[in-house]
């Protein structure tokens, strides 16, 4: 005689039972919690450091005389980025840090351009003075 094993089903394992739905709900909530934690980006420390270094570099180059607006914007964006990190808004923090770095680099470039214009103006004055001296010494001939 071939006997089959008897399988007993409890109410908790039956589809649609309260216990089964409770387990399914618990598993779903756990999966959502894990997914939410996994999707939160890490703090953008690299972008924050790059912004800080760009600001420090701009300050050392004394760009405030030529690009105070851009340097101020860089400082403000970096401060906002740090607040965004505290608020766990990592995407916003990265965006602000990158904008801060860009503003600091723009300040450095604008200051360099302004200094170069000043140097060019001084050189042009020197050239003009030399040309006048040359004309005086040559009797007005070019």
Steps between C-alpha positions, in 0.01 A plus 500: 500500500630825393419768753524863419616742762226714638564874467326727744449861404472758770280802460809727502639345183176523306492773236273779607522420868563783744833361614615452141403856410674629809823325401471628145441853626793476740728368226389780265563768761841354577589497130390862466706603802809328364447657158456845655824468694687369201381785275623779728826619343809542710604852600684672213823544695708512181291783356502688833880470525546613140282804563688585820836470322381717210384769743827487693695524176294801393553667836876442482499655153324803652217492250261695724629827352388391155226238543340551840154405374611161366709425809207591725270272300751216536512545877119513527452189286755307707324600822165390353656172384617427854150569632355270234733222621373550855144482365598179313425661163806352333404565138436867578820515705705367207340746259569793732858389566568468128348842438713641781817361341398637160435846649837501676675398179309768310611757759862393450467521120333841510763635737775368275335662199471833684864487605603418144301797369678726749839363395410545133392858564830571677697340216307705246587818692866398496485428126335837437765678706782319316347587162481867600861491619606335176322766295664781699845345463462430130377844415138398442578215258325169577 
